[in-house]
Protein backbone atom coordinates (compact mmCIF):
# COMPACT_ATOMS: atom_id res chain seq x y z
CA UNK A 1 0.00 0.00 0.00
CA UNK A 2 1.35 3.39 -0.99
CA UNK A 3 1.69 6.17 1.58
CA UNK A 4 -0.99 8.18 -0.25
CA UNK A 5 -3.46 5.30 -0.10
CA UNK A 6 -2.60 4.68 3.56
CA UNK A 7 -3.23 8.32 4.51
CA UNK A 8 -6.48 8.32 2.52
CA UNK A 9 -7.56 5.18 4.38
CA UNK A 10 -6.53 6.61 7.73
CA UNK A 11 -8.41 9.90 7.24
CA UNK A 12 -11.48 8.00 6.01
CA UNK A 13 -11.35 5.82 9.12
CA UNK A 14 -11.02 8.80 11.47
CA UNK A 15 -13.86 10.59 9.68
CA UNK A 16 -16.03 7.48 10.02
CA UNK A 17 -15.13 7.21 13.70
CA UNK A 18 -16.04 10.84 14.31
CA UNK A 19 -19.28 10.44 12.39
CA UNK A 20 -20.06 7.33 14.43
CA UNK A 21 -19.65 9.23 17.70
CA UNK A 22 -21.77 12.11 16.45
CA UNK A 23 -24.50 10.12 14.72
CA UNK A 24 -24.94 7.54 17.48
CA UNK A 25 -24.96 9.97 20.39
CA UNK A 26 -28.47 11.38 20.08
CA UNK A 27 -31.01 9.46 22.12
CA UNK A 28 -31.61 8.10 25.60
CA UNK A 29 -28.76 6.43 27.50
CA UNK A 30 -28.83 4.44 30.71
CA UNK A 31 -25.82 5.47 32.80
CA UNK A 32 -24.51 3.20 35.57
CA UNK A 33 -22.42 5.39 37.86
CA UNK A 34 -20.37 4.02 40.75
CA UNK A 35 -20.81 6.79 43.31
CA UNK A 36 -18.71 6.52 46.44
CA UNK A 37 -20.93 6.41 49.51
CA UNK A 38 -24.09 5.61 47.52
CA UNK A 39 -23.28 2.59 45.37
CA UNK A 40 -23.92 1.93 41.67
CA UNK A 41 -26.91 3.99 40.59
CA UNK A 42 -28.77 4.00 37.28
CA UNK A 43 -29.94 7.19 35.61
CA UNK A 44 -31.58 7.85 32.26
CA UNK A 45 -30.15 10.78 30.30
CA UNK A 46 -31.19 12.11 26.86
CA UNK A 47 -28.29 13.25 24.68
CA UNK A 48 -28.89 15.69 21.81
CA UNK A 49 -26.31 16.72 19.23
CA UNK A 50 -26.66 20.51 18.92
CA UNK A 51 -24.03 20.83 16.14
CA UNK A 52 -21.35 18.70 14.53
CA UNK A 53 -19.09 19.29 17.51
CA UNK A 54 -21.44 20.09 20.41
CA UNK A 55 -24.12 18.35 22.47
CA UNK A 56 -26.49 18.87 25.38
CA UNK A 57 -27.90 16.24 27.73
CA UNK A 58 -30.47 16.08 30.51
CA UNK A 59 -32.54 13.62 32.49
CA UNK A 60 -36.37 13.55 32.53
CA UNK A 61 -37.92 17.03 32.09
CA UNK A 62 -40.05 18.34 34.98
CA UNK A 63 -38.84 15.64 37.36
CA UNK A 64 -38.12 18.39 39.89
CA UNK A 65 -41.75 19.49 39.68
CA UNK A 66 -42.84 16.06 40.93
CA UNK A 67 -40.40 16.31 43.82
CA UNK A 68 -40.57 19.90 45.07
CA UNK A 69 -44.06 20.95 43.94
CA UNK A 70 -45.43 23.64 41.68
CA UNK A 71 -44.54 26.87 43.52
CA UNK A 72 -40.97 25.93 44.42
CA UNK A 73 -40.52 24.48 40.93
CA UNK A 74 -41.71 27.74 39.35
CA UNK A 75 -38.98 29.55 41.30
CA UNK A 76 -36.31 26.92 40.65
CA UNK A 77 -36.78 26.73 36.88
CA UNK A 78 -35.78 30.39 36.54
CA UNK A 79 -32.28 29.23 37.44
CA UNK A 80 -30.51 27.96 34.30
CA UNK A 81 -29.06 25.10 36.34
CA UNK A 82 -32.54 23.59 36.52
CA UNK A 83 -33.40 24.20 32.89
CA UNK A 84 -36.52 22.21 31.87
CA UNK A 85 -36.84 20.82 35.41
CA UNK A 86 -34.42 17.95 34.95
CA UNK A 87 -32.30 16.68 37.84
CA UNK A 88 -29.21 16.04 35.70
CA UNK A 89 -27.83 18.34 32.98
CA UNK A 90 -24.67 18.28 30.90
CA UNK A 91 -23.81 21.76 29.64
CA UNK A 92 -21.01 22.94 27.33
CA UNK A 93 -20.87 19.52 25.69
CA UNK A 94 -18.07 19.13 23.13
CA UNK A 95 -17.52 16.26 20.68
CA UNK A 96 -13.97 15.52 19.58
CA UNK A 97 -13.66 12.36 17.50
CA UNK A 98 -14.96 9.68 19.89
CA UNK A 99 -14.54 11.84 23.01
CA UNK A 100 -17.25 13.75 24.89
CA UNK A 101 -16.59 16.55 27.36
CA UNK A 102 -18.89 18.80 29.34
CA UNK A 103 -20.02 20.08 32.73
CA UNK A 104 -22.48 17.87 34.59
CA UNK A 105 -24.74 19.66 37.05
CA UNK A 106 -27.29 18.47 39.61
CA UNK A 107 -28.91 20.25 42.57
CA UNK A 108 -26.22 18.62 44.73
CA UNK A 109 -22.99 19.20 42.79
CA UNK A 110 -21.20 20.32 39.62
CA UNK A 111 -18.58 18.03 38.05
CA UNK A 112 -16.61 17.78 34.83
CA UNK A 113 -17.87 15.07 32.47
CA UNK A 114 -15.53 13.07 30.22
CA UNK A 115 -16.45 10.00 28.17
CA UNK A 116 -15.44 7.84 25.24
CA UNK A 117 -18.04 6.60 22.79
CA UNK A 118 -16.89 3.38 21.15
CA UNK A 119 -18.73 0.40 19.69
CA UNK A 120 -22.08 1.75 20.84
CA UNK A 121 -20.97 1.99 24.47
CA UNK A 122 -20.07 5.01 26.57
CA UNK A 123 -17.43 4.88 29.32
CA UNK A 124 -16.15 7.76 31.35
CA UNK A 125 -15.67 9.57 34.63
CA UNK A 126 -16.75 12.67 36.53
CA UNK A 127 -14.00 14.93 37.86
CA UNK A 128 -13.70 17.67 40.46
CA UNK A 129 -12.75 21.30 39.91
CA UNK A 130 -9.10 20.41 39.30
CA UNK A 131 -10.21 18.16 36.41
CA UNK A 132 -7.90 15.49 37.83
CA UNK A 133 -9.59 14.06 40.93
CA UNK A 134 -11.93 11.26 39.81
CA UNK A 135 -15.17 11.29 41.77
CA UNK A 136 -17.20 8.66 39.93
CA UNK A 137 -16.71 6.29 37.04
CA UNK A 138 -19.55 5.23 34.79
CA UNK A 139 -20.62 3.18 31.81
CA UNK A 140 -23.65 3.80 29.60
CA UNK A 141 -25.64 2.01 26.92
CA UNK A 142 -28.42 3.20 24.58
CA UNK A 143 -31.83 2.68 26.18
CA UNK A 144 -35.28 2.75 24.61
CA UNK A 145 -37.61 2.74 27.63
CA UNK A 146 -38.64 5.79 29.66
CA UNK A 147 -38.35 3.94 32.97
CA UNK A 148 -35.55 1.86 34.48
CA UNK A 149 -36.88 -1.66 34.88
CA UNK A 150 -37.31 -1.58 38.66
CA UNK A 151 -40.27 -1.71 41.07
CA UNK A 152 -39.79 1.47 43.11
CA UNK A 153 -43.31 1.17 44.56
CA UNK A 154 -42.38 -2.12 46.22
CA UNK A 155 -39.03 -0.69 47.33
CA UNK A 156 -40.80 2.15 49.15
CA UNK A 157 -43.19 -0.34 50.79
CA UNK A 158 -40.16 -2.23 52.12
CA UNK A 159 -38.56 1.01 53.32
CA UNK A 160 -41.66 1.81 55.39
CA UNK A 161 -41.65 -1.67 56.92
CA UNK A 162 -37.94 -1.38 57.77
CA UNK A 163 -38.51 1.93 59.54
CA UNK A 164 -41.38 0.43 61.53
CA UNK A 165 -39.34 -2.55 62.72
CA UNK A 166 -36.04 -0.86 63.48
CA UNK A 167 -36.26 2.85 64.29
CA UNK A 168 -35.45 3.54 67.95
CA UNK A 169 -39.06 4.56 68.71
CA UNK A 170 -41.80 3.39 66.34
CA UNK A 171 -44.31 5.80 67.94
CA UNK A 172 -42.46 8.66 66.25
CA UNK A 173 -43.70 7.35 62.90
CA UNK A 174 -47.24 8.29 63.91
CA UNK A 175 -46.43 11.99 64.13
CA UNK A 176 -47.66 14.40 61.47
CA UNK A 177 -44.25 14.98 59.89
CA UNK A 178 -43.65 11.24 59.50
CA UNK A 179 -47.13 10.45 58.15
CA UNK A 180 -46.67 13.28 55.64
CA UNK A 181 -43.27 11.85 54.69
CA UNK A 182 -44.73 8.43 53.91
CA UNK A 183 -47.80 9.89 52.16
CA UNK A 184 -45.67 12.03 49.86
CA UNK A 185 -43.27 9.17 49.19
CA UNK A 186 -46.19 6.94 48.18
CA UNK A 187 -47.47 9.63 45.80
CA UNK A 188 -44.09 9.93 44.11
CA UNK A 189 -43.38 6.20 43.88
CA UNK A 190 -45.27 5.51 40.59
CA UNK A 191 -43.60 8.53 38.93
CA UNK A 192 -40.01 7.50 39.66
CA UNK A 193 -38.11 6.82 36.42
CA UNK A 194 -34.64 5.89 37.68
CA UNK A 195 -32.37 5.64 40.72
CA UNK A 196 -31.35 9.30 40.73
CA UNK A 197 -35.01 10.28 41.04
CA UNK A 198 -35.43 7.77 43.87
CA UNK A 199 -32.49 9.33 45.73
CA UNK A 200 -33.74 12.87 45.13
CA UNK A 201 -37.33 12.07 46.13
CA UNK A 202 -36.29 10.34 49.34
CA UNK A 203 -33.66 12.93 50.29
CA UNK A 204 -35.90 15.93 49.65
CA UNK A 205 -38.72 14.51 51.77
CA UNK A 206 -36.39 13.22 54.51
CA UNK A 207 -34.91 16.71 54.89
CA UNK A 208 -38.33 17.91 56.04
CA UNK A 209 -38.16 15.56 59.03
CA UNK A 210 -36.36 16.94 62.06
CA UNK A 211 -34.17 13.90 62.50
CA UNK A 212 -30.59 13.08 61.49
CA UNK A 213 -29.03 9.85 60.22
CA UNK A 214 -31.66 9.02 57.59
CA UNK A 215 -30.58 8.10 54.06
CA UNK A 216 -30.88 5.48 51.35
CA UNK A 217 -27.92 3.76 49.73
CA UNK A 218 -27.52 1.24 46.95
CA UNK A 219 -25.14 -0.94 48.89
CA UNK A 220 -24.72 -2.02 52.51
CA UNK A 221 -21.35 -1.07 54.07
CA UNK A 222 -21.79 -3.79 56.70
CA UNK A 223 -21.45 -6.43 53.95
CA UNK A 224 -17.73 -5.66 53.68
CA UNK A 225 -17.16 -4.68 57.32
CA UNK A 226 -14.73 -6.67 59.42
CA UNK A 227 -13.37 -5.87 62.87
CA UNK A 228 -10.04 -7.42 61.95
CA UNK A 229 -9.67 -6.06 58.42
CA UNK A 230 -6.94 -3.40 58.45
CA UNK A 231 -6.34 -3.41 54.68
CA UNK A 232 -8.57 -0.35 54.19
CA UNK A 233 -7.37 1.50 57.28
CA UNK A 234 -6.84 5.21 56.77
CA UNK A 235 -6.06 7.25 59.85
CA UNK A 236 -8.55 9.99 60.69
CA UNK A 237 -6.12 11.72 63.04
CA UNK A 238 -3.24 14.12 62.48
CA UNK A 239 -1.17 15.99 65.05
CA UNK A 240 1.72 18.43 65.32
CA UNK A 241 3.42 20.93 67.57
CA UNK A 242 2.23 24.44 66.66
CA UNK A 243 4.96 25.90 68.83
CA UNK A 244 7.09 24.74 71.75
CA UNK A 245 4.20 25.25 74.18
CA UNK A 246 1.19 24.16 72.12
CA UNK A 247 0.26 20.68 70.90
CA UNK A 248 -2.45 20.25 68.27
CA UNK A 249 -4.48 17.19 67.29
CA UNK A 250 -7.06 17.18 64.47
CA UNK A 251 -9.87 14.65 64.08
CA UNK A 252 -11.59 14.06 60.75
CA UNK A 253 -13.55 11.21 62.32
CA UNK A 254 -13.39 8.71 65.17
CA UNK A 255 -12.45 5.05 64.79
CA UNK A 256 -11.14 2.49 67.23
CA UNK A 257 -8.16 1.84 64.96
CA UNK A 258 -6.79 5.31 65.81
CA UNK A 259 -6.78 4.90 69.59
CA UNK A 260 -3.16 3.75 69.69
CA UNK A 261 -2.11 6.80 67.67
CA UNK A 262 -3.95 9.07 70.10
CA UNK A 263 -2.47 7.33 73.13
CA UNK A 264 1.08 7.69 71.82
CA UNK A 265 0.41 11.38 71.15
CA UNK A 266 -0.64 11.89 74.77
CA UNK A 267 2.32 9.94 76.06
CA UNK A 268 4.64 12.26 74.13
CA UNK A 269 3.10 15.59 75.20
CA UNK A 270 2.87 14.44 78.82
CA UNK A 271 6.54 13.43 78.86
CA UNK A 272 7.49 16.76 77.25
CA UNK A 273 5.24 18.66 79.70
CA UNK A 274 3.52 20.65 76.94
CA UNK A 275 1.32 23.23 78.73
CA UNK A 276 -1.39 23.74 76.09
CA UNK A 277 -3.38 21.24 74.03
CA UNK A 278 -5.84 21.95 71.21
CA UNK A 279 -8.44 19.40 70.08
CA UNK A 280 -9.63 20.40 66.60
CA UNK A 281 -13.09 18.89 66.14
CA UNK A 282 -14.23 21.26 63.38
CA UNK A 283 -15.85 19.42 60.50
CA UNK A 284 -15.56 16.09 62.30
CA UNK A 285 -18.68 14.24 61.16
CA UNK A 286 -18.53 11.52 63.82
CA UNK A 287 -17.59 7.86 63.87
CA UNK A 288 -17.64 5.35 66.72
CA UNK A 289 -17.73 5.62 70.52
CA UNK A 290 -13.92 5.90 70.71
CA UNK A 291 -14.53 9.66 70.69
CA UNK A 292 -15.15 9.43 74.45
CA UNK A 293 -11.61 8.08 74.95
CA UNK A 294 -10.34 11.65 74.53
CA UNK A 295 -11.60 12.43 78.03
CA UNK A 296 -9.83 9.56 79.79
CA UNK A 297 -6.47 11.35 79.58
CA UNK A 298 -7.90 14.52 81.13
CA UNK A 299 -10.06 13.34 84.04
CA UNK A 300 -9.10 12.20 87.55
CA UNK A 301 -12.37 10.47 88.30
CA UNK A 302 -14.93 8.15 86.74
CA UNK A 303 -18.04 9.85 85.36
CA UNK A 304 -21.24 8.74 83.66
CA UNK A 305 -21.23 9.65 79.98
CA UNK A 306 -24.91 9.49 79.09
CA UNK A 307 -27.15 6.70 77.83
CA UNK A 308 -28.60 5.33 74.59
CA UNK A 309 -32.24 4.24 74.17
CA UNK A 310 -33.39 1.77 71.53
CA UNK A 311 -36.56 0.23 70.16
CA UNK A 312 -36.73 -2.59 72.69
CA UNK A 313 -37.01 -0.13 75.59
CA UNK A 314 -39.65 2.05 73.93
CA UNK A 315 -41.84 -0.96 73.13
CA UNK A 316 -42.81 -1.08 76.82
CA UNK A 317 -41.95 2.41 78.13
CA UNK A 318 -42.93 5.94 77.16
CA UNK A 319 -40.83 7.86 79.70
CA UNK A 320 -37.06 8.13 80.01
CA UNK A 321 -35.46 5.52 82.30
CA UNK A 322 -34.98 6.76 85.86
CA UNK A 323 -31.55 7.30 87.36
CA UNK A 324 -31.63 4.04 89.29
CA UNK A 325 -32.31 2.06 86.09
CA UNK A 326 -29.36 3.72 84.35
CA UNK A 327 -27.10 3.26 87.36
CA UNK A 328 -27.78 -0.50 87.45
CA UNK A 329 -26.99 -1.06 83.78
CA UNK A 330 -23.75 -2.98 83.20
CA UNK A 331 -20.81 -0.96 81.90
CA UNK A 332 -20.36 -1.42 78.18
CA UNK A 333 -17.06 -3.09 77.27
CA UNK A 334 -17.60 -3.85 73.60
CA UNK A 335 -14.80 -3.91 71.07
CA UNK A 336 -16.44 -2.81 67.81
CA UNK A 337 -18.98 -0.40 66.38
CA UNK A 338 -21.08 -3.28 65.10
CA UNK A 339 -21.20 -4.84 68.57
CA UNK A 340 -22.03 -1.46 70.11
CA UNK A 341 -25.07 -1.05 67.85
CA UNK A 342 -26.17 -4.66 68.31
CA UNK A 343 -26.02 -4.27 72.10
CA UNK A 344 -28.45 -1.32 71.91
CA UNK A 345 -30.78 -3.29 69.63
CA UNK A 346 -30.70 -6.37 71.88
CA UNK A 347 -30.98 -4.60 75.26
CA UNK A 348 -32.81 -1.38 74.47
CA UNK A 349 -30.54 0.55 76.84
CA UNK A 350 -26.80 1.16 77.02
CA UNK A 351 -24.89 3.54 79.27
CA UNK A 352 -21.55 5.19 78.74
CA UNK A 353 -18.83 5.81 81.27
CA UNK A 354 -15.45 7.53 81.21
CA UNK A 355 -12.73 6.38 83.58
CA UNK A 356 -9.22 7.88 83.96
CA UNK A 357 -6.42 6.26 82.06
CA UNK A 358 -4.38 4.25 84.58
CA UNK A 359 -1.02 5.51 83.32
CA UNK A 360 -1.44 8.78 81.43
CA UNK A 361 -2.90 12.06 82.67
CA UNK A 362 -2.59 15.40 80.92
CA UNK A 363 -2.89 18.36 83.30
CA UNK A 364 -2.31 21.28 80.93
CA UNK A 365 -4.84 23.73 79.51
CA UNK A 366 -7.15 22.19 76.89
CA UNK A 367 -9.17 23.92 74.18
CA UNK A 368 -11.64 22.11 71.90
CA UNK A 369 -12.48 23.76 68.57
CA UNK A 370 -16.02 23.07 67.34
CA UNK A 371 -18.28 24.30 64.54
CA UNK A 372 -21.67 23.56 63.01
CA UNK A 373 -20.17 20.66 61.05
CA UNK A 374 -19.03 18.89 64.23
CA UNK A 375 -21.58 16.10 64.36
CA UNK A 376 -22.69 12.72 65.69
CA UNK A 377 -20.03 11.02 67.87
CA UNK A 378 -18.18 14.34 68.07
CA UNK A 379 -20.99 15.92 70.05
CA UNK A 380 -21.10 13.73 73.22
CA UNK A 381 -17.37 14.23 73.80
CA UNK A 382 -17.71 17.99 73.25
CA UNK A 383 -20.55 18.09 75.78
CA UNK A 384 -18.66 15.90 78.27
CA UNK A 385 -15.55 18.11 78.11
CA UNK A 386 -17.66 21.20 78.75
CA UNK A 387 -19.82 19.55 81.41
CA UNK A 388 -16.85 18.47 83.53
CA UNK A 389 -14.68 21.54 82.84
CA UNK A 390 -12.04 19.43 81.13
CA UNK A 391 -11.69 21.79 78.16
CA UNK A 392 -12.83 25.20 76.95
CA UNK A 393 -15.05 24.86 73.90
CA UNK A 394 -14.38 27.58 71.32
CA UNK A 395 -16.18 28.11 68.01
CA UNK A 396 -19.76 27.51 66.91
CA UNK A 397 -22.65 25.36 68.14
CA UNK A 398 -22.32 21.79 66.86
CA UNK A 399 -24.61 20.23 64.24
CA UNK A 400 -27.17 18.65 66.57
CA UNK A 401 -27.02 15.34 64.72
CA UNK A 402 -26.59 12.92 67.58
CA UNK A 403 -28.40 9.66 66.96
CA UNK A 404 -26.79 6.24 66.54
CA UNK A 405 -27.58 4.66 63.20
CA UNK A 406 -27.10 1.45 61.31
CA UNK A 407 -27.66 0.38 57.70
CA UNK A 408 -30.17 -2.36 56.86
CA UNK A 409 -30.62 -3.99 53.46
CA UNK A 410 -34.18 -3.34 52.26
CA UNK A 411 -34.43 -4.91 48.81
CA UNK A 412 -31.80 -6.15 46.37
CA UNK A 413 -28.85 -3.75 46.76
CA UNK A 414 -30.99 -0.96 48.24
CA UNK A 415 -30.28 -0.21 51.90
CA UNK A 416 -31.66 2.18 54.47
CA UNK A 417 -29.67 4.16 57.02
CA UNK A 418 -31.84 4.83 60.06
CA UNK A 419 -31.33 5.73 63.73
CA UNK A 420 -31.59 2.74 66.09
CA UNK A 421 -30.78 4.70 69.24
CA UNK A 422 -31.44 8.10 70.76
CA UNK A 423 -28.86 9.63 73.11
CA UNK A 424 -29.10 11.65 76.32
CA UNK A 425 -26.23 13.07 78.34
CA UNK A 426 -25.84 12.14 82.02
CA UNK A 427 -27.77 15.28 82.98
CA UNK A 428 -30.49 14.31 80.46
CA UNK A 429 -29.80 16.81 77.73
CA UNK A 430 -30.83 15.59 74.28
CA UNK A 431 -28.21 16.81 71.77
CA UNK A 432 -30.20 15.85 68.65
CA UNK A 433 -31.52 18.97 66.85
CA UNK A 434 -29.96 21.23 69.53
CA UNK A 435 -26.20 20.79 69.36
CA UNK A 436 -23.54 21.69 71.91
CA UNK A 437 -22.84 25.38 72.43
CA UNK A 438 -19.28 26.69 72.90
CA UNK A 439 -17.94 28.43 75.99
CA UNK A 440 -16.57 31.13 73.68
CA UNK A 441 -18.34 31.88 70.40
CA UNK A 442 -15.98 32.51 67.46
CA UNK A 443 -16.44 31.98 63.70
CA UNK A 444 -15.02 28.65 62.59
CA UNK A 445 -12.45 30.11 60.21
CA UNK A 446 -11.03 32.37 62.94
CA UNK A 447 -11.12 30.02 65.90
CA UNK A 448 -7.60 28.58 65.75
CA UNK A 449 -5.99 32.01 65.54
CA UNK A 450 -8.18 33.17 68.41
CA UNK A 451 -7.15 30.26 70.66
CA UNK A 452 -3.45 30.68 69.85
CA UNK A 453 -3.74 34.33 70.85
CA UNK A 454 -5.49 33.73 74.19
CA UNK A 455 -3.29 30.74 75.02
CA UNK A 456 -0.09 32.79 74.99
ChimeraX attribute file (.defattr): number of C-alpha atoms within 10 A of each C-alpha:
attribute: neighborCount
match mode: 1-to-1
recipient: residues
	/A:1	6
	/A:2	7
	/A:3	8
	/A:4	9
	/A:5	10
	/A:6	11
	/A:7	12
	/A:8	11
	/A:9	12
	/A:10	12
	/A:11	12
	/A:12	12
	/A:13	12
	/A:14	13
	/A:15	13
	/A:16	13
	/A:17	17
	/A:18	19
	/A:19	15
	/A:20	17
	/A:21	24
	/A:22	24
	/A:23	12
	/A:24	16
	/A:25	22
	/A:26	17
	/A:27	15
	/A:28	21
	/A:29	23
	/A:30	22
	/A:31	20
	/A:32	19
	/A:33	21
	/A:34	18
	/A:35	15
	/A:36	10
	/A:37	11
	/A:38	18
	/A:39	18
	/A:40	19
	/A:41	20
	/A:42	20
	/A:43	21
	/A:44	28
	/A:45	25
	/A:46	21
	/A:47	20
	/A:48	17
	/A:49	19
	/A:50	13
	/A:51	11
	/A:52	13
	/A:53	14
	/A:54	18
	/A:55	22
	/A:56	19
	/A:57	23
	/A:58	24
	/A:59	24
	/A:60	21
	/A:61	15
	/A:62	16
	/A:63	22
	/A:64	23
	/A:65	18
	/A:66	16
	/A:67	24
	/A:68	16
	/A:69	11
	/A:70	12
	/A:71	9
	/A:72	12
	/A:73	18
	/A:74	13
	/A:75	10
	/A:76	18
	/A:77	17
	/A:78	12
	/A:79	11
	/A:80	9
	/A:81	20
	/A:82	22
	/A:83	16
	/A:84	20
	/A:85	24
	/A:86	22
	/A:87	23
	/A:88	28
	/A:89	26
	/A:90	24
	/A:91	19
	/A:92	14
	/A:93	21
	/A:94	20
	/A:95	22
	/A:96	14
	/A:97	18
	/A:98	17
	/A:99	18
	/A:100	23
	/A:101	21
	/A:102	22
	/A:103	18
	/A:104	22
	/A:105	19
	/A:106	15
	/A:107	13
	/A:108	8
	/A:109	9
	/A:110	18
	/A:111	21
	/A:112	21
	/A:113	23
	/A:114	22
	/A:115	21
	/A:116	19
	/A:117	24
	/A:118	14
	/A:119	10
	/A:120	12
	/A:121	16
	/A:122	23
	/A:123	19
	/A:124	19
	/A:125	19
	/A:126	24
	/A:127	20
	/A:128	15
	/A:129	9
	/A:130	9
	/A:131	12
	/A:132	10
	/A:133	11
	/A:134	13
	/A:135	14
	/A:136	17
	/A:137	19
	/A:138	19
	/A:139	19
	/A:140	22
	/A:141	16
	/A:142	19
	/A:143	16
	/A:144	12
	/A:145	12
	/A:146	13
	/A:147	16
	/A:148	17
	/A:149	9
	/A:150	12
	/A:151	12
	/A:152	20
	/A:153	17
	/A:154	12
	/A:155	18
	/A:156	20
	/A:157	15
	/A:158	16
	/A:159	20
	/A:160	15
	/A:161	12
	/A:162	18
	/A:163	20
	/A:164	16
	/A:165	12
	/A:166	19
	/A:167	22
	/A:168	28
	/A:169	22
	/A:170	14
	/A:171	13
	/A:172	13
	/A:173	17
	/A:174	10
	/A:175	10
	/A:176	10
	/A:177	16
	/A:178	17
	/A:179	13
	/A:180	16
	/A:181	19
	/A:182	19
	/A:183	11
	/A:184	15
	/A:185	21
	/A:186	16
	/A:187	13
	/A:188	19
	/A:189	20
	/A:190	12
	/A:191	16
	/A:192	23
	/A:193	23
	/A:194	22
	/A:195	20
	/A:196	17
	/A:197	26
	/A:198	22
	/A:199	17
	/A:200	19
	/A:201	21
	/A:202	22
	/A:203	15
	/A:204	13
	/A:205	18
	/A:206	20
	/A:207	13
	/A:208	12
	/A:209	14
	/A:210	11
	/A:211	16
	/A:212	21
	/A:213	18
	/A:214	18
	/A:215	17
	/A:216	21
	/A:217	21
	/A:218	22
	/A:219	21
	/A:220	22
	/A:221	16
	/A:222	12
	/A:223	9
	/A:224	7
	/A:225	10
	/A:226	10
	/A:227	12
	/A:228	8
	/A:229	9
	/A:230	9
	/A:231	6
	/A:232	6
	/A:233	10
	/A:234	10
	/A:235	14
	/A:236	15
	/A:237	16
	/A:238	14
	/A:239	16
	/A:240	11
	/A:241	14
	/A:242	13
	/A:243	11
	/A:244	10
	/A:245	15
	/A:246	20
	/A:247	20
	/A:248	17
	/A:249	19
	/A:250	18
	/A:251	22
	/A:252	19
	/A:253	23
	/A:254	23
	/A:255	21
	/A:256	16
	/A:257	17
	/A:258	17
	/A:259	16
	/A:260	10
	/A:261	14
	/A:262	16
	/A:263	15
	/A:264	12
	/A:265	17
	/A:266	21
	/A:267	17
	/A:268	11
	/A:269	19
	/A:270	17
	/A:271	10
	/A:272	11
	/A:273	13
	/A:274	20
	/A:275	17
	/A:276	21
	/A:277	24
	/A:278	24
	/A:279	20
	/A:280	23
	/A:281	27
	/A:282	24
	/A:283	21
	/A:284	24
	/A:285	20
	/A:286	23
	/A:287	19
	/A:288	19
	/A:289	22
	/A:290	20
	/A:291	21
	/A:292	22
	/A:293	20
	/A:294	18
	/A:295	22
	/A:296	20
	/A:297	22
	/A:298	22
	/A:299	20
	/A:300	15
	/A:301	10
	/A:302	12
	/A:303	16
	/A:304	17
	/A:305	19
	/A:306	21
	/A:307	20
	/A:308	21
	/A:309	25
	/A:310	26
	/A:311	26
	/A:312	18
	/A:313	20
	/A:314	18
	/A:315	13
	/A:316	8
	/A:317	10
	/A:318	10
	/A:319	8
	/A:320	13
	/A:321	14
	/A:322	8
	/A:323	11
	/A:324	8
	/A:325	10
	/A:326	19
	/A:327	11
	/A:328	9
	/A:329	13
	/A:330	11
	/A:331	12
	/A:332	12
	/A:333	10
	/A:334	12
	/A:335	12
	/A:336	18
	/A:337	17
	/A:338	15
	/A:339	13
	/A:340	17
	/A:341	20
	/A:342	14
	/A:343	16
	/A:344	23
	/A:345	21
	/A:346	13
	/A:347	13
	/A:348	19
	/A:349	24
	/A:350	23
	/A:351	22
	/A:352	20
	/A:353	17
	/A:354	19
	/A:355	18
	/A:356	17
	/A:357	18
	/A:358	9
	/A:359	7
	/A:360	16
	/A:361	17
	/A:362	23
	/A:363	17
	/A:364	17
	/A:365	16
	/A:366	21
	/A:367	22
	/A:368	26
	/A:369	26
	/A:370	32
	/A:371	28
	/A:372	21
	/A:373	20
	/A:374	28
	/A:375	30
	/A:376	28
	/A:377	23
	/A:378	32
	/A:379	29
	/A:380	25
	/A:381	22
	/A:382	30
	/A:383	22
	/A:384	22
	/A:385	22
	/A:386	18
	/A:387	13
	/A:388	11
	/A:389	13
	/A:390	20
	/A:391	24
	/A:392	19
	/A:393	26
	/A:394	24
	/A:395	27
	/A:396	24
	/A:397	22
	/A:398	29
	/A:399	25
	/A:400	22
	/A:401	25
	/A:402	28
	/A:403	26
	/A:404	25
	/A:405	20
	/A:406	21
	/A:407	21
	/A:408	21
	/A:409	21
	/A:410	24
	/A:411	14
	/A:412	9
	/A:413	12
	/A:414	18
	/A:415	23
	/A:416	24
	/A:417	20
	/A:418	23
	/A:419	24
	/A:420	27
	/A:421	25
	/A:422	22
	/A:423	22
	/A:424	20
	/A:425	19
	/A:426	19
	/A:427	11
	/A:428	12
	/A:429	14
	/A:430	19
	/A:431	23
	/A:432	21
	/A:433	15
	/A:434	14
	/A:435	25
	/A:436	29
	/A:437	22
	/A:438	21
	/A:439	15
	/A:440	13
	/A:441	15
	/A:442	19
	/A:443	14
	/A:444	18
	/A:445	11
	/A:446	10
	/A:447	22
	/A:448	18
	/A:449	10
	/A:450	14
	/A:451	19
	/A:452	15
	/A:453	9
	/A:454	7
	/A:455	16
	/A:456	8
